[in-house]
């Protein structure tokens, strides 16, 4: 079986479910798209600028027998975000799960050179406001259709804190998402489940180039003694979208190798 090939049987199947994953051209989002496709989901891949990478992911999924679609949208623009919702339902026919993974890359992207206020404004627009708007509207539509799942992405250090500009910025944004998740779950219960993955030290673009001091810090802070991989988050996402997790809602689940909370 290839990396994106379907599994014929097993735990946490998602056969035929229409799943939208925002920010899925690389990193954790890409890993989720691959994993959910392996579980039988029909996936909608989203990107803002990394069109070539997103197109290669869609082609890879399709070549392995899966169904994948691509939408390009700047989620900081409310008009584009709203249009993406409409186009997602049109592309998939029905959406059974919405995963809010898109976020501003303040560590390795163009935004890394911005000042604190600019970074805060960008995080608010994408990580917070877009997540809230998309989760509410996708949740409403799934509620009217009789069921579904919303899955948000938080940060494990949002509640315990981390020093420095990046720590303050991400704690503010992801802390808001985590708190919002718990309230939206109450609003949409019992028809639509809403949960959040609070990811820890996951080796994405920044982790691959982090200094030796940061590499040591990650290992020192993680009881399991290693970086998390995008696949670790993707496996948890698959479980949280499946029927095997039907009794979980309003939960913030930590994928952080046992780090102190």
C-alpha positions, 0 to 999 in steps of 0.5 A, a space after each residue: 500500500 502506498 503512503 496515500 493508498 486506502 486501507 481495506 479494513 480496520 479501526 477508525 474508518 472514514 469511508 465516504 465522509 467528506 472532510 475539509 482540511 484548511 491549511 493542508 498543503 504542508 506540515 500537519 495539514 498535509 499529513 492529515 489529508 493523507 491519513 484521512 484519505 487512507 481511512 476512506 475519506 473524501 478530502 478537500 485540500 486547501 491552501 493560500 499560496 502553496 498551490 504547487 504543493 497542494 496540487 501535488 498532494 491532490 494528485 498523489 491522493 487521486 493516483 492512490 485511488 482516493 478522492 481529493 479536491 483543491 480550493 485556494 483561499 485567503 482566510 484572512 479575507 472574509 469574502 474568500 472564507 465565505 466563498 470557500 464554505 460554499 465551494 466546499 459543499 459544492 465540491 464534496 456534495 456534503 461535508 461531514 467534518 471540518 478541520 481548522 488547521 490553517 494558521 499564520 507561519 510566524 516562525 519561517 514564513 514571510 511574516 517572521 520579519 514583522 513586528 509584534 503588532 503586525 503578527 498579532 493582527 495576522 494571527 487574529 485574522 487567520 488563527 482566531 477569527 477565521 477559525 471561529 467563523 468557519 467552525 460556526 458556519 460549518 457546524 451550523 450546516 452540519 447541524 442542519 444536515 443531522 450530524 458532523 464533526 468540527 476539529 480545531 487545532 490549539 497549542 499545548 503551551 497556551 495554558 501554561 505559557 511560554 516566554 518571548 514574543 512568539 510564546 505570547 502571540 501563540 498563547 493568545 491566539 490558540 488559547 482563544 481557539 481552545 476556549 471557543 472549542 468548548 463553548 461551540 461544542 455545547 452550542 452544537 450538542 448533541 448533533 455535531 461534535 467539536 474537539 481540539 488537538 493541542 499540539 506540542 513540539 511537532 517537527 514541521 518546517 521550523 523544527 527541522 532547522 531549529 538551533 541545537 539549543 532548541 533541539 535540546 529544549 524540546 527533548 528535555 521538555 518531552 517525557 517521550 524524548 522525541 519531537 512529535 511528527 505531523 503523522 502523530 497529530 494526523 493519527 489523533 485527528 483520524 480517531 477524533 473524526 471517526 465513530 470510535 470517538 462518538 462520546 467525545 465532544 468539547 475536549 482539548 486533547 494534548 498531543 505533546 509526548 506527555 509534556 507538563 500542562 
